[in-house]
Amino acid sequence: DHQAFFRPITKLTTRLAEERVDQILDQALRIATSGIPGPVHVGLPEDLGSKKIPFRASSALPNTNFGLRSASADAAHLEALEKAFLGAKKPVIAVGLTAVRTMDRSLLAKLAEKHRIPVVLTPMAKGMLPENHPWYAGVLFHALSDQVALTHKQADLVLSVGYDPVEFNFEDWMPQVPLVHLDVVEADIDRVSFKSVLDVVGDITTSVERLIALPALASAWDEKALAERRASMFAQLDPPPGSFGPRAALSILREVLPQDGIMACDVGAHTHLIGQAWKTPAPGLQLMTNGCSSMGFGVPAAIAAKLACPDKQVACVTGDGGFLMMAGEMALARRRNLPVVFVLLADQNLELIRLKQKKKSFEKYSTVLYEEPCPTPNYVFGVPVVRADTAEEYRSALEKAFQANGPVIVEAHIDPSEYEGLILKKHK
């Protein structure tokens, strides 16, 4: 029963009917793209495939504008928002992926600057505030999250803006302080443990503009101390001189890829490093899956990015495991002649799983991909492979790859040992 199977995990599950194909597909597209975008399951009865269905132009195009503004929160909740906000001395702003879809990022900077409030981002909200902004405090959940916690643990109020806990639960990082939640849905939080929760449900932009219009908050935050913590964190993310580990691989790629280029990454230890270290000038220029975090995301995401934005340079960063899952997609990249640079961080291990096993004192099990060194092929499904064993070789390979007229794989043989000191830190 496909309907029963998909119902709990989709926004809608339905099936096509001969006389209503156009109506059902219109409905499916509207639901999938409205509010918080999500999957819709449409079943295809086996006897329908061979039938000729008349085409009728849709009367209503689906809403593909995820930034479409919804109704404002009601007056009582907006007044409660002002009261809670003005009563705080050290609030922190936590920004999630719904904010990326629904508000102009310039408003976030205005809010932080006027009221002198630190901002933390979820990984999929990267680009909403520049890493060099004076009130930028870091990314939750990813590398050196314990140092990001040095800021948010001081907060006396959390102002969440479009925060979707599919990435990271509130309970896993928030101090025991009131939560004011600006979103199109109520906060998903344990209200037994966190008793003071104010849901301001409605258009996020309107709510943020309301806060910007208030008199400047009497903020007790120390801007200099925040700057020192930020500088210390980024210094630890810089590659040591002469090294060729994941920090060097990402740093060199960031230098070679244009600032408006798109980088998609897979899921693994490198994802946690990218979440904190990769400088992202604007939303949509770094693509990752966070929360459910399906390995194999990076390669098809990069291909999709190049198809959608053919004028932009596109790179993919993936580990050995993620690439093995999607190596067949190289045939598509070659067939479409897509100039995407696939950076394969080759360390012969499922490094994130190995580190998680070690952290939990488990015996190391099934994390080694190759017992013996695996020879580098010349091509994968017709896509040329360039091997790099040093930072110098890697930089040269990247520069040439971005000048190619089609896809290129750069196989970077890195030292993964530095991951251990950087990722899977405490979040509180």
C-alpha positions, 0 to 999 in steps of 0.5 A: 500500500504505497499510500499508507507507506508514503503518508507519514513522510510526505506533505501529500500522498495521492494517485493519478486518475484518468479524468483528473490528471491535470488537477492532481498534478497542479495540486501536487505542485502547489502543495510541494512548493508552498510554505515549507517546501517538501515532498509529495507522492503521486501514485501512477496506476498501472493501467494509466500509463498506456492511456492517452490523456488530453492536455489542458493548460493549468489554470494556476501555476505552482508557487515556486517563489519560496520568498512569497510573503505570508500573513503577518503575525497577529497584533498580540503576538507582535506586542509580546515579541517587542516586550520580550525582546526589549527585556533582554540584555544579551539575546542571541539570534539563531537563523535557519533555512526558512529565513533563507527562503523568506527574508532579505539577508540585509534585514538580518545585518540591520537587526544585529547591527542596530541592537548589537546582537550576535548571530549564529547560523545553522549550516544550511543558512550559510551566507545569510551573514558574512563571516567577517561581520562584527556580529557573526558568531559562527555556525551551530553543530559543525566544526569547533561548535564548542567555541561557538557555544562560548557565545550562545551559552551567555544568552538570556534570550534566543531569538530564532528566525526561520529556524528549522530543527530538521538541521539541529534540535533546539534542545541540543544547544540552547541554554535554559532561557526563553525562546522567541520563535519567528517563523511560519510554523510554531517551534518544534521544541520540548516545552516541558524542559523549555517552558518559556516559548513565544511563537510569533507565527506569520511573515518573518520579514514583518516581524524582523522589521518590527524589531528593527524599528524599535529603539536600540536595545541596551545590549550587554554584549562585549563586541571585542570579546566576540571578535576575539573568539571569532578570530581564534576559531577561524585561526584554528581552521586555517591549514598549517604551513606545508600541510595537505589535509582537508583544511588545505584542500578547502582553503585552496579551493576557496581561493581558486573558485570565484566568490560567486561560484557554487560549491556543493558538498557531500556528507562526511567529516568534510561536511562538518569542516565546510560548515564552519570554515567555508566562506559563503558570500551569499545564500545558495553559494554553498549547498549541503544537506544537513539533518537527515544528511544523506550520503551521495548528495554532493555529486547530483547537487553540483550537477543540478547547480550547473544545469540551473546556473550554467554561467557560474563556476561549480565545484563539488567536494565529496569523500570516497564513500559519497563518491562511490555511491554516485560515481555513475553520475559521471556518465551524465556529467560527461553526456551533458558536457557539464564543466563541473570540478569534482573534488574527491577527498581521498583518505580511503576511510569513512572518516566521520563514522570512524570518529563517531565510533571512537568517540563512543568507545566502539571498536573500529568496524567497517570504516576502511574502504581499501586495505591496500592503496587504490590505484587512480584511474585515468577516467571514470565513465569518460570523465578525466581524473587528475591526482594530487598528492601535495598542495602544490599539485592540487592547486595546479590541478584545480586551476586547469580543471576550472578552465576545462570545457567539461567535467573533471575529477580532482583526486586529492590524497589528503591526510585526514588526521586533523579532523579529530581535533576539529569536529564532533565537539560539544554543542553546549 
